Amino acid sequence: MMAWTIALSLLTILTMIGASLFKPDLKIKKLSINTYWIVPLAGALVLLAAGLIAFPEVLAGLSADTPINPLKILALFLSMTLMSIFLDEVGLFRFLASIALKKAKTNQITMFVILYALVSFLTMFTSNDIIILTFTPFICYFAKRAKIDPIPYLFASFVAANTWSMMFIIGNPTNIYLASSHGINFIDYVQVMYLPTILAGFASFGILFLIFRKKLSAPLGEEVESAQIKDKFLLITGLIALGGCTILLAISNYIGLEMYLITLVFALALIVVVLVYKALKRARPSELQTTLRRLPWDLIPFIISMFVIVLALDKHGVTQYLGAVFSDSLPILKYGLSSFLMSNFINNIPMSVLFSSVTSYASDTIALPAVYASIIGSNLGAFLTPIGALAGMMWMGLLKSHEVKFTFLRFLKLGVLPSLIALGAALFGLFIVLL
């Protein structure tokens, strides 16, 4: 039973990665469906059909009142993502980017530094995926007009988003999943992760600057167009929602509210306020409609399917075995390196779902170091190869649509040194904090 479970799980994950790289969309007439969630769903159904996991066991896992419940995690992530996308729809991120690039004037180095800092700051309070997918078209547009190579800015933004996403628990769904598996709250998380994030952030920036310094020496010859805020009331509403939500998340442990409930309430409140405002103006809530369309709804079947696969692996003792293999020695190094590599083998979201179970078998003395190290690996593994994160695979497709040539091999060549050095710096920081 264990062998069959492992074989079917590996086949599912490898097929998912292959489909995402070579056949990301399945077209049925006018309908286009992303394959990255279709394959895991099929794999989960096969496990159920084969009797390797029972449907009542799945229902019990989905209804369990635990922090690791995938429905709670999805509610948290989708709610935060809704607020982030809404701010993008009212023009906040493009507005900030245009200001940043105007400050750089004709100096590429200044522009590189400002853009890295801006992406780093925004990704901590929103979502790394949203920031990546928002800034990419803007950078491509500007680089084409300025007749400069967009790769330094594109890759630096990608690295910044996946590095500084470690700072807060809301920065990456992998943070949420892994931290929730051990009941780590917002404040406790920050107290541990601030130093690893800062060290990794400065380390990755330094390496990127050295890699791209020659390309950044040429001056800029094109003024960037100013981006305008569409509706100031909507902007203020979105900022209040995101800011208020972040504050309450920080004190959630003290007010006795689960994080998913806080984010869900703020997201619903934002929707209601926008609908009322638009109704009073007798206008169509176009920003909200677009926001809802842009939400990553595909994550729902994806996360639940991966949850089913991990339940099957756990049932047949695979996760317990992996926990025993890692043992009690050098947990920071073992979990940090293994999660980093595993992210680039099966993608960081499946990895986080798997490791949330694996770390549950760790002894009390190493459980927390193991979880934090796994979080570091899940974030920084995202820029070793495009496989490391869903955002990486979507990002590669987005670059292709903007006629930017960027191959898998070039991604690996650019990513190997920053990711490894950032990983070493972050794990060292974690070791210092947990001494």
MIGU-356468 format. One record per residue (C-alpha): residue number from 1; residue in three letters; y, z, x negated. Coordinates in nm, 2 decimals, decimal comma. Layout:
BEGIN
ROTI  NUM  ALA  Y  Z  X
...
end
This chain:
BEGIN
ROTI  1  MET  0,00  0,00  0,00
ROTI  2  MET  0,24  0,09  -0,28
ROTI  3  ALA  0,17  -0,24  -0,46
ROTI  4  TRP  0,23  -0,44  -0,15
ROTI  5  THR  0,55  -0,26  -0,07
ROTI  6  ILE  0,68  -0,31  -0,43
ROTI  7  ALA  0,58  -0,68  -0,42
ROTI  8  LEU  0,74  -0,75  -0,09
ROTI  9  SER  1,06  -0,56  -0,18
ROTI  10  LEU  1,10  -0,74  -0,51
ROTI  11  LEU  1,03  -1,08  -0,35
ROTI  12  THR  1,30  -1,00  -0,09
ROTI  13  ILE  1,56  -0,90  -0,34
ROTI  14  LEU  1,49  -1,19  -0,59
ROTI  15  THR  1,50  -1,44  -0,30
ROTI  16  MET  1,83  -1,29  -0,18
ROTI  17  ILE  1,98  -1,32  -0,53
ROTI  18  GLY  1,85  -1,68  -0,57
ROTI  19  ALA  1,98  -1,78  -0,22
ROTI  20  SER  2,32  -1,62  -0,29
ROTI  21  LEU  2,36  -1,82  -0,61
ROTI  22  PHE  2,21  -2,15  -0,50
ROTI  23  LYS  2,22  -2,16  -0,12
ROTI  24  PRO  2,49  -1,90  -0,01
ROTI  25  ASP  2,53  -2,06  0,33
ROTI  26  LEU  2,27  -2,17  0,58
ROTI  27  LYS  2,41  -2,44  0,80
ROTI  28  ILE  2,27  -2,50  1,15
ROTI  29  LYS  2,48  -2,77  1,31
ROTI  30  LYS  2,83  -2,63  1,32
ROTI  31  LEU  2,71  -2,27  1,25
ROTI  32  SER  2,73  -2,14  0,89
ROTI  33  ILE  2,53  -1,82  0,82
ROTI  34  ASN  2,55  -1,62  0,49
ROTI  35  THR  2,20  -1,60  0,33
ROTI  36  TYR  2,26  -1,27  0,15
ROTI  37  TRP  2,19  -1,07  0,46
ROTI  38  ILE  1,94  -1,31  0,63
ROTI  39  VAL  1,68  -1,26  0,35
ROTI  40  PRO  1,69  -0,88  0,34
ROTI  41  LEU  1,66  -0,88  0,72
ROTI  42  ALA  1,36  -1,10  0,70
ROTI  43  GLY  1,21  -0,88  0,43
ROTI  44  ALA  1,26  -0,57  0,64
ROTI  45  LEU  1,10  -0,73  0,94
ROTI  46  VAL  0,80  -0,83  0,73
ROTI  47  LEU  0,76  -0,47  0,61
ROTI  48  LEU  0,77  -0,36  0,97
ROTI  49  ALA  0,52  -0,62  1,08
ROTI  50  ALA  0,28  -0,54  0,80
ROTI  51  GLY  0,28  -0,17  0,90
ROTI  52  LEU  0,42  -0,06  0,56
ROTI  53  ILE  0,70  0,12  0,75
ROTI  54  ALA  0,69  0,22  1,12
ROTI  55  PHE  0,97  0,15  1,37
ROTI  56  PRO  0,99  0,52  1,47
ROTI  57  GLU  1,04  0,61  1,11
ROTI  58  VAL  1,33  0,36  1,09
ROTI  59  LEU  1,49  0,50  1,41
ROTI  60  ALA  1,45  0,86  1,27
ROTI  61  GLY  1,63  0,75  0,95
ROTI  62  LEU  1,91  0,58  1,14
ROTI  63  SER  1,96  0,87  1,38
ROTI  64  ALA  1,94  1,15  1,12
ROTI  65  ASP  2,24  1,38  1,11
ROTI  66  THR  2,28  1,35  0,73
ROTI  67  PRO  2,56  1,22  0,50
ROTI  68  ILE  2,34  0,94  0,38
ROTI  69  ASN  2,30  0,80  0,73
ROTI  70  PRO  2,37  0,42  0,69
ROTI  71  LEU  2,55  0,40  1,02
ROTI  72  LYS  2,80  0,67  0,91
ROTI  73  ILE  2,85  0,50  0,58
ROTI  74  LEU  2,91  0,16  0,75
ROTI  75  ALA  3,16  0,32  0,99
ROTI  76  LEU  3,35  0,47  0,69
ROTI  77  PHE  3,36  0,16  0,49
ROTI  78  LEU  3,44  -0,08  0,78
ROTI  79  SER  3,71  0,14  0,90
ROTI  80  MET  3,88  0,16  0,56
ROTI  81  THR  3,83  -0,21  0,51
ROTI  82  LEU  4,00  -0,28  0,85
ROTI  83  MET  4,31  -0,09  0,74
ROTI  84  SER  4,31  -0,27  0,40
ROTI  85  ILE  4,27  -0,62  0,56
ROTI  86  PHE  4,54  -0,54  0,81
ROTI  87  LEU  4,79  -0,46  0,54
ROTI  88  ASP  4,69  -0,79  0,37
ROTI  89  GLU  4,75  -0,97  0,70
ROTI  90  VAL  5,11  -0,84  0,73
ROTI  91  GLY  5,17  -0,96  0,38
ROTI  92  LEU  5,18  -0,64  0,17
ROTI  93  PHE  4,96  -0,75  -0,12
ROTI  94  ARG  5,12  -1,09  -0,16
ROTI  95  PHE  5,46  -0,93  -0,14
ROTI  96  LEU  5,38  -0,68  -0,41
ROTI  97  ALA  5,22  -0,95  -0,62
ROTI  98  SER  5,53  -1,18  -0,60
ROTI  99  ILE  5,75  -0,89  -0,70
ROTI  100  ALA  5,52  -0,81  -1,00
ROTI  101  LEU  5,52  -1,17  -1,12
ROTI  102  LYS  5,90  -1,20  -1,08
ROTI  103  LYS  5,94  -0,90  -1,30
ROTI  104  ALA  5,73  -1,07  -1,57
ROTI  105  LYS  5,98  -1,37  -1,58
ROTI  106  THR  5,85  -1,61  -1,84
ROTI  107  ASN  5,64  -1,37  -2,04
ROTI  108  GLN  5,26  -1,40  -1,98
ROTI  109  ILE  5,18  -1,08  -2,16
ROTI  110  THR  5,41  -0,89  -1,93
ROTI  111  MET  5,26  -1,06  -1,63
ROTI  112  PHE  4,91  -0,98  -1,75
ROTI  113  VAL  4,99  -0,61  -1,79
ROTI  114  ILE  5,18  -0,58  -1,46
ROTI  115  LEU  4,91  -0,76  -1,26
ROTI  116  TYR  4,63  -0,55  -1,41
ROTI  117  ALA  4,82  -0,23  -1,33
ROTI  118  LEU  4,90  -0,35  -0,98
ROTI  119  VAL  4,54  -0,44  -0,90
ROTI  120  SER  4,42  -0,11  -1,05
ROTI  121  PHE  4,66  0,09  -0,84
ROTI  122  LEU  4,59  -0,09  -0,51
ROTI  123  THR  4,21  -0,09  -0,55
ROTI  124  MET  4,20  0,29  -0,57
ROTI  125  PHE  4,35  0,33  -0,22
ROTI  126  THR  4,20  0,03  -0,05
ROTI  127  SER  3,88  -0,16  -0,14
ROTI  128  ASN  3,79  -0,35  -0,45
ROTI  129  ASP  3,64  -0,64  -0,26
ROTI  130  ILE  3,96  -0,69  -0,05
ROTI  131  ILE  4,19  -0,68  -0,35
ROTI  132  ILE  3,97  -0,93  -0,54
ROTI  133  LEU  3,95  -1,17  -0,25
ROTI  134  THR  4,32  -1,13  -0,17
ROTI  135  PHE  4,47  -1,18  -0,52
ROTI  136  THR  4,24  -1,46  -0,62
ROTI  137  PRO  4,40  -1,74  -0,40
ROTI  138  PHE  4,75  -1,61  -0,50
ROTI  139  ILE  4,67  -1,63  -0,88
ROTI  140  CYS  4,51  -1,97  -0,84
ROTI  141  TYR  4,82  -2,10  -0,66
ROTI  142  PHE  5,07  -1,95  -0,91
ROTI  143  ALA  4,87  -2,07  -1,22
ROTI  144  LYS  4,85  -2,43  -1,08
ROTI  145  ARG  5,23  -2,43  -1,03
ROTI  146  ALA  5,30  -2,27  -1,37
ROTI  147  LYS  5,04  -2,50  -1,54
ROTI  148  ILE  4,87  -2,21  -1,71
ROTI  149  ASP  4,50  -2,11  -1,74
ROTI  150  PRO  4,42  -1,88  -1,44
ROTI  151  ILE  4,11  -1,74  -1,60
ROTI  152  PRO  4,27  -1,45  -1,79
ROTI  153  TYR  4,44  -1,32  -1,48
ROTI  154  LEU  4,15  -1,39  -1,25
ROTI  155  PHE  3,90  -1,22  -1,46
ROTI  156  ALA  4,13  -0,93  -1,55
ROTI  157  SER  4,19  -0,87  -1,18
ROTI  158  PHE  3,82  -0,87  -1,11
ROTI  159  VAL  3,75  -0,62  -1,39
ROTI  160  ALA  4,04  -0,40  -1,29
ROTI  161  ALA  3,93  -0,39  -0,93
ROTI  162  ASN  3,57  -0,30  -1,02
ROTI  163  THR  3,68  -0,04  -1,28
ROTI  164  TRP  3,95  0,16  -1,10
ROTI  165  SER  3,74  0,15  -0,78
ROTI  166  MET  3,56  0,44  -0,94
ROTI  167  MET  3,86  0,68  -0,91
ROTI  168  PHE  3,82  0,76  -0,54
ROTI  169  ILE  3,51  0,77  -0,32
ROTI  170  ILE  3,66  0,51  -0,08
ROTI  171  GLY  3,71  0,25  -0,36
ROTI  172  ASN  3,36  0,09  -0,33
ROTI  173  PRO  3,08  0,12  -0,08
ROTI  174  THR  2,84  0,21  -0,36
ROTI  175  ASN  3,06  0,52  -0,43
ROTI  176  ILE  3,03  0,62  -0,06
ROTI  177  TYR  2,66  0,57  -0,05
ROTI  178  LEU  2,57  0,75  -0,37
ROTI  179  ALA  2,81  1,04  -0,33
ROTI  180  SER  2,72  1,09  0,04
ROTI  181  SER  2,35  1,11  -0,06
ROTI  182  HIS  2,43  1,45  -0,23
ROTI  183  GLY  2,71  1,56  0,00
ROTI  184  ILE  2,99  1,51  -0,26
ROTI  185  ASN  3,33  1,55  -0,09
ROTI  186  PHE  3,65  1,36  -0,17
ROTI  187  ILE  3,81  1,63  -0,39
ROTI  188  ASP  3,49  1,72  -0,59
ROTI  189  TYR  3,44  1,35  -0,65
ROTI  190  VAL  3,79  1,30  -0,79
ROTI  191  GLN  3,76  1,61  -1,01
ROTI  192  VAL  3,47  1,45  -1,19
ROTI  193  MET  3,55  1,08  -1,18
ROTI  194  TYR  3,91  1,08  -1,29
ROTI  195  LEU  3,84  1,10  -1,66
ROTI  196  PRO  3,55  0,84  -1,67
ROTI  197  THR  3,77  0,60  -1,47
ROTI  198  ILE  4,08  0,64  -1,69
ROTI  199  LEU  3,88  0,59  -2,01
ROTI  200  ALA  3,69  0,29  -1,87
ROTI  201  GLY  4,01  0,14  -1,73
ROTI  202  PHE  4,20  0,16  -2,06
ROTI  203  ALA  3,89  0,05  -2,26
ROTI  204  SER  3,84  -0,26  -2,04
ROTI  205  PHE  4,20  -0,35  -2,05
ROTI  206  GLY  4,22  -0,33  -2,43
ROTI  207  ILE  3,91  -0,55  -2,47
ROTI  208  LEU  4,04  -0,81  -2,22
ROTI  209  PHE  4,38  -0,82  -2,39
ROTI  210  LEU  4,21  -0,89  -2,73
ROTI  211  ILE  4,00  -1,16  -2,57
ROTI  212  PHE  4,29  -1,34  -2,40
ROTI  213  ARG  4,58  -1,26  -2,63
ROTI  214  LYS  4,60  -1,62  -2,77
ROTI  215  LYS  4,61  -1,78  -2,42
ROTI  216  LEU  4,88  -1,53  -2,32
ROTI  217  SER  5,11  -1,63  -2,60
ROTI  218  ALA  5,25  -1,94  -2,43
ROTI  219  PRO  5,56  -1,89  -2,21
ROTI  220  LEU  5,57  -1,94  -1,83
ROTI  221  GLY  5,79  -2,21  -1,70
ROTI  222  GLU  5,77  -2,16  -1,32
ROTI  223  GLU  5,94  -1,92  -1,09
ROTI  224  VAL  5,71  -1,76  -0,83
ROTI  225  GLU  5,81  -1,79  -0,47
ROTI  226  SER  5,90  -1,47  -0,29
ROTI  227  ALA  5,65  -1,35  -0,03
ROTI  228  GLN  5,79  -1,21  0,29
ROTI  229  ILE  5,67  -0,92  0,51
ROTI  230  LYS  5,58  -1,07  0,85
ROTI  231  ASP  5,66  -0,76  1,06
ROTI  232  LYS  5,81  -0,44  0,92
ROTI  233  PHE  5,68  -0,22  1,21
ROTI  234  LEU  5,33  -0,34  1,16
ROTI  235  LEU  5,36  -0,28  0,78
ROTI  236  ILE  5,48  0,08  0,83
ROTI  237  THR  5,21  0,14  1,09
ROTI  238  GLY  4,94  0,01  0,85
ROTI  239  LEU  5,08  0,22  0,56
ROTI  240  ILE  5,09  0,54  0,78
ROTI  241  ALA  4,73  0,48  0,89
ROTI  242  LEU  4,60  0,43  0,54
ROTI  243  GLY  4,81  0,71  0,39
ROTI  244  GLY  4,73  0,96  0,66
ROTI  245  CYS  4,36  0,87  0,64
ROTI  246  THR  4,35  0,91  0,26
ROTI  247  ILE  4,52  1,26  0,29
ROTI  248  LEU  4,28  1,38  0,55
ROTI  249  LEU  3,99  1,24  0,35
ROTI  250  ALA  4,11  1,45  0,06
ROTI  251  ILE  4,10  1,77  0,27
ROTI  252  SER  3,80  1,68  0,49
ROTI  253  ASN  3,58  1,95  0,34
ROTI  254  TYR  3,84  2,21  0,43
ROTI  255  ILE  3,90  2,10  0,79
ROTI  256  GLY  3,54  2,06  0,87
ROTI  257  LEU  3,54  1,69  0,96
ROTI  258  GLU  3,31  1,42  0,82
ROTI  259  MET  3,47  1,14  0,64
ROTI  260  TYR  3,34  0,87  0,86
ROTI  261  LEU  3,50  1,03  1,17
ROTI  262  ILE  3,84  1,05  1,00
ROTI  263  THR  3,84  0,69  0,90
ROTI  264  LEU  3,70  0,58  1,24
ROTI  265  VAL  3,98  0,76  1,43
ROTI  266  PHE  4,25  0,62  1,21
ROTI  267  ALA  4,12  0,27  1,24
ROTI  268  LEU  4,09  0,29  1,62
ROTI  269  ALA  4,44  0,45  1,63
ROTI  270  LEU  4,58  0,16  1,43
ROTI  271  ILE  4,42  -0,09  1,67
ROTI  272  VAL  4,56  0,08  1,98
ROTI  273  VAL  4,91  0,11  1,84
ROTI  274  VAL  4,91  -0,26  1,74
ROTI  275  LEU  4,78  -0,37  2,08
ROTI  276  VAL  5,05  -0,16  2,26
ROTI  277  TYR  5,32  -0,29  2,03
ROTI  278  LYS  5,22  -0,65  2,08
ROTI  279  ALA  5,19  -0,60  2,46
ROTI  280  LEU  5,54  -0,46  2,48
ROTI  281  LYS  5,66  -0,77  2,28
ROTI  282  ARG  5,45  -0,99  2,50
ROTI  283  ALA  5,31  -1,14  2,18
ROTI  284  ARG  4,95  -1,22  2,07
ROTI  285  PRO  4,81  -0,97  1,83
ROTI  286  SER  4,73  -1,24  1,58
ROTI  287  GLU  4,73  -1,01  1,27
ROTI  288  LEU  4,48  -0,78  1,43
ROTI  289  GLN  4,26  -1,07  1,55
ROTI  290  THR  4,25  -1,22  1,21
ROTI  291  THR  4,17  -0,88  1,06
ROTI  292  LEU  3,87  -0,83  1,29
ROTI  293  ARG  3,74  -1,18  1,20
ROTI  294  ARG  3,77  -1,10  0,83
ROTI  295  LEU  3,58  -0,78  0,85
ROTI  296  PRO  3,25  -0,80  0,65
ROTI  297  TRP  3,03  -0,77  0,97
ROTI  298  ASP  2,74  -0,91  0,77
ROTI  299  LEU  2,72  -0,58  0,58
ROTI  300  ILE  2,58  -0,41  0,90
ROTI  301  PRO  2,24  -0,60  0,90
ROTI  302  PHE  2,25  -0,61  0,51
ROTI  303  ILE  2,28  -0,23  0,47
ROTI  304  ILE  2,04  -0,15  0,75
ROTI  305  SER  1,78  -0,39  0,61
ROTI  306  MET  1,81  -0,25  0,26
ROTI  307  PHE  1,78  0,10  0,41
ROTI  308  VAL  1,45  0,00  0,57
ROTI  309  ILE  1,32  -0,14  0,24
ROTI  310  VAL  1,41  0,18  0,06
ROTI  311  LEU  1,25  0,39  0,33
ROTI  312  ALA  0,93  0,19  0,28
ROTI  313  LEU  0,95  0,24  -0,10
ROTI  314  ASP  1,02  0,61  -0,05
ROTI  315  LYS  0,73  0,64  0,20
ROTI  316  HIS  0,48  0,50  -0,05
ROTI  317  GLY  0,61  0,71  -0,34
ROTI  318  VAL  0,79  0,44  -0,54
ROTI  319  THR  1,13  0,62  -0,55
ROTI  320  GLN  0,96  0,95  -0,64
ROTI  321  TYR  0,78  0,78  -0,92
ROTI  322  LEU  1,11  0,63  -1,06
ROTI  323  GLY  1,26  0,98  -1,04
ROTI  324  ALA  0,98  1,12  -1,25
ROTI  325  VAL  1,01  0,83  -1,50
ROTI  326  PHE  1,37  0,92  -1,56
ROTI  327  SER  1,27  1,29  -1,61
ROTI  328  ASP  1,51  1,56  -1,69
ROTI  329  SER  1,64  1,44  -2,03
ROTI  330  LEU  1,96  1,25  -2,10
ROTI  331  PRO  2,03  1,19  -1,72
ROTI  332  ILE  2,38  1,05  -1,78
ROTI  333  LEU  2,26  0,78  -2,03
ROTI  334  LYS  1,94  0,70  -1,84
ROTI  335  TYR  2,09  0,67  -1,49
ROTI  336  GLY  2,41  0,52  -1,61
ROTI  337  LEU  2,24  0,24  -1,81
ROTI  338  SER  1,96  0,18  -1,56
ROTI  339  SER  2,20  0,15  -1,26
ROTI  340  PHE  2,42  -0,08  -1,47
ROTI  341  LEU  2,13  -0,31  -1,55
ROTI  342  MET  1,97  -0,28  -1,20
ROTI  343  SER  2,29  -0,38  -1,04
ROTI  344  ASN  2,26  -0,71  -1,22
ROTI  345  PHE  1,90  -0,75  -1,12
ROTI  346  ILE  1,92  -0,67  -0,75
ROTI  347  ASN  2,30  -0,64  -0,68
ROTI  348  ASN  2,49  -0,30  -0,68
ROTI  349  ILE  2,46  -0,23  -0,30
ROTI  350  PRO  2,08  -0,25  -0,29
ROTI  351  MET  2,08  -0,06  -0,62
ROTI  352  SER  2,29  0,22  -0,47
ROTI  353  VAL  2,07  0,25  -0,16
ROTI  354  LEU  1,76  0,27  -0,39
ROTI  355  PHE  1,92  0,52  -0,63
ROTI  356  SER  2,04  0,74  -0,35
ROTI  357  SER  1,67  0,80  -0,29
ROTI  358  VAL  1,57  0,81  -0,65
ROTI  359  THR  1,83  1,08  -0,74
ROTI  360  SER  1,71  1,29  -0,45
ROTI  361  TYR  1,40  1,37  -0,65
ROTI  362  ALA  1,59  1,48  -0,96
ROTI  363  SER  1,60  1,85  -1,04
ROTI  364  ASP  1,90  2,06  -0,94
ROTI  365  THR  2,03  2,06  -1,30
ROTI  366  ILE  2,05  1,69  -1,33
ROTI  367  ALA  2,10  1,57  -0,98
ROTI  368  LEU  2,48  1,55  -0,99
ROTI  369  PRO  2,51  1,40  -1,34
ROTI  370  ALA  2,25  1,14  -1,22
ROTI  371  VAL  2,45  1,05  -0,91
ROTI  372  TYR  2,79  1,02  -1,10
ROTI  373  ALA  2,63  0,81  -1,37
ROTI  374  SER  2,47  0,59  -1,11
ROTI  375  ILE  2,81  0,54  -0,95
ROTI  376  ILE  2,96  0,44  -1,29
ROTI  377  GLY  2,68  0,19  -1,34
ROTI  378  SER  2,72  0,04  -1,00
ROTI  379  ASN  3,09  -0,03  -1,04
ROTI  380  LEU  3,09  -0,14  -1,40
ROTI  381  GLY  2,78  -0,35  -1,37
ROTI  382  ALA  2,98  -0,57  -1,13
ROTI  383  PHE  3,15  -0,76  -1,41
ROTI  384  LEU  2,85  -0,82  -1,64
ROTI  385  THR  2,73  -1,10  -1,43
ROTI  386  PRO  2,83  -1,24  -1,08
ROTI  387  ILE  2,50  -1,09  -0,95
ROTI  388  GLY  2,63  -0,74  -1,01
ROTI  389  ALA  2,82  -0,73  -0,68
ROTI  390  LEU  2,85  -0,92  -0,36
ROTI  391  ALA  3,22  -0,96  -0,43
ROTI  392  GLY  3,12  -1,14  -0,76
ROTI  393  MET  2,91  -1,39  -0,58
ROTI  394  MET  3,18  -1,45  -0,31
ROTI  395  TRP  3,45  -1,47  -0,59
ROTI  396  MET  3,26  -1,74  -0,77
ROTI  397  GLY  3,25  -1,94  -0,44
ROTI  398  LEU  3,62  -1,88  -0,39
ROTI  399  LEU  3,70  -2,01  -0,74
ROTI  400  LYS  3,50  -2,32  -0,67
ROTI  401  SER  3,70  -2,38  -0,35
ROTI  402  HIS  4,02  -2,36  -0,55
ROTI  403  GLU  3,88  -2,61  -0,81
ROTI  404  VAL  3,87  -2,35  -1,09
ROTI  405  LYS  3,57  -2,42  -1,32
ROTI  406  PHE  3,40  -2,09  -1,40
ROTI  407  THR  3,03  -2,09  -1,47
ROTI  408  PHE  2,77  -1,81  -1,46
ROTI  409  LEU  2,74  -1,84  -1,84
ROTI  410  ARG  3,12  -1,81  -1,89
ROTI  411  PHE  3,12  -1,51  -1,67
ROTI  412  LEU  2,85  -1,35  -1,88
ROTI  413  LYS  3,03  -1,43  -2,21
ROTI  414  LEU  3,35  -1,28  -2,09
ROTI  415  GLY  3,20  -0,98  -1,91
ROTI  416  VAL  2,94  -0,85  -2,16
ROTI  417  LEU  3,18  -0,69  -2,40
ROTI  418  PRO  3,43  -0,53  -2,15
ROTI  419  SER  3,15  -0,41  -1,93
ROTI  420  LEU  2,95  -0,25  -2,21
ROTI  421  ILE  3,25  -0,08  -2,37
ROTI  422  ALA  3,38  0,04  -2,03
ROTI  423  LEU  3,04  0,18  -1,95
ROTI  424  GLY  3,02  0,36  -2,28
ROTI  425  ALA  3,37  0,50  -2,23
ROTI  426  ALA  3,30  0,61  -1,87
ROTI  427  LEU  2,97  0,78  -1,96
ROTI  428  PHE  3,14  0,96  -2,25
ROTI  429  GLY  3,41  1,08  -2,01
ROTI  430  LEU  3,15  1,20  -1,76
ROTI  431  PHE  2,97  1,39  -2,04
ROTI  432  ILE  3,30  1,56  -2,13
ROTI  433  VAL  3,38  1,65  -1,77
ROTI  434  LEU  3,03  1,79  -1,70
ROTI  435  LEU  3,01  2,00  -2,02
end
